[in-house]
Amino acid sequence: MASKGVVRTGEAYCLSCFQLVDRDAGRCPGCYSELVEEVKAFRCPKCEQIITLGEPQCPKCGLKFKVKTLKQTEPAHDDQFLMKLIEWGKSPEEAHVEEGRAMEKTVSQVETASAESPAGQLERLAQLKVSINELMQNRSEMLERMEKRMEAEKTRLERIASMTD
């Protein structure tokens, strides 16, 4: 069993005999190896050998590569960061819609919490307080960004007006 190495151009190679294969091939036509997985690969700049991404050295010519290892991060932290980036990229109208949805969700949580025990209600209220604080912080950040954009646009319009005069 062998792997199928796929280079940036989209070409696939059998990593057993290094023959060009179809991207969707299940078996190499040259060595008849079963191609069980698809991995990222690249060509050695010296000898053109197909090498699996992450290999520190070319097995054919011995050329050494700098291998960069990536540190695994916490998925939860990545998800939070991604959500924050998405929020920053939204237009003001989209952000208002999202705030409304989040508020509706927290209100429905409070309504369901009214049937719970007092301890559960306190916990839900604490969550509601945190959610409201986050919404207010997001709103403040959005307003700051809007003010900066407005100032930049005013400056740009003043420059354009001075050019036309």
N, C-alpha and C positions, 0 to 999 in steps of 0.2 A: 504494500500500500504506500502511496506517495501523496504528496500535497501538490496543489496547483498554485504556482506563483503567479500573481497578477501584478504587472508593472503599471506605472502611472498612465500609460497610453491605452490601457485596457486589454493589452495582449496577455494571454495566459500561457504558461510554460509548465511542463511536467518537471518537478524538481528532482526526479530520479534520473532522467536521461536528458533533460533540458531542451526537449523538443517543443516547438510551438504547437499548442492544442487549442481546440475550440473552448470558449469560455464556459459553455454548458456541458462539456464532455465529462463523462463519468469514468472513462478509461483512456489511457494514453495509447495512441495508434502506433507509437514507436517501440515502447518496451512493454506494453500491455499491463502496466501498473494501474491499479484501481486508484483513481484520484478522489480521496475521501474528504479533503478540506481545501478551502481556498484561503491563501495567505497573501499578504502584501509582499512584493519583491521589487528588486531594482537590478539594473545592469552594473557590473563592475566597470568603473571608468577606464581601467587599464586593459582588461582582457575580454570585456563584454560578457562575462559569465553571469548567469541569473542567480541572484543571491537573496535569501529570505531577509526581509527587513529586520534589523536588530542584530545581525551577525557581526561580530567584531573584526572578522578577517575574511578575505576571499579565499575559498578552498583551492582555487586553481593557481593563482599567481602570488598569493600571500599578502596582497595589499591590505594594510590595516585601516580600519575605519573608526572614527569617533562615534561611539554608540551613546546616544542620549537616553537615559532612563527617566521615565516619568514617574513621579511620586503619586501614588493613589491618594485621592482625597475622599473625604466623607461624602457619600451620595446626598445626604440630607443637606449639607452645607452647599453643595453644588446646585441642588434644586432650589434652595433659597436664593442663591446668587442669580440663578437663571430667571426666577420669578421677578426679582428686583430689576434685572435688565429689561425684561419684557415690560414691566410697569413704566420704566423710564422712557421706553421707546414709543409708548402709546400717545396718541393725540389727546388733547384735553377732553374732547367729547367722549372718547373711548374710556378714559380714566373715570369720568363721571358715571358712566354706565356701570363700570366695574365696582365703583364705590357703592352705588345703589344696590347692586347684587349682593355685595358683602354685607351691607346693612340689613337687607332682607333676610339673609341667612342668619345673622346674629339675632334678629328679632324672632325668627322662627325657633331658634335655639332657646331663647328666653321663654317663649310660649310653651315649648315642650318641657322646659325646666320647672314650670309652675306646678306640674303634677308630681315632681320629685320631692325627695326629703329635703329638709332645710339645709343639710350639709351639701347636698347636690346642687341646690339652688345657689348657695354661696359660691360654689366652684364655678357654676355657669356664669354668675354675675362677674366674677373675677375675670373669666375668659372674655366676657363682653367688654369689660373695661379695657383689657389689653387690646382687643380688636379695635375699639373706638380710638384708643391712643395711636395705634398703628395707622388707622385711616387718617387721623388728623395730621400725623407726621408725613404721610404720603401726600396729603393735600398741601401741606406747607412746602414740601420739596417741589411739588408741581408748580405752585405759585411762584416760587423763587426762580425756577427755570423759565417760566413764562415772562417774568419781569426782565430777566437777563436777555431773553430773545427780543423782547420789545425794545430794550435799550440798544441792542446790536442793530436792529432794523432801523431805529431812528437815526443812529450814526450813519448807517449805510445810505439812507435817504438824504441825509444832510450832505454827504459826499457827492451823491448824484446831483443834488440841486446846485451845489457849488460848481460842478463841472459844466452844467448847462448855462450858468450865468457867465 
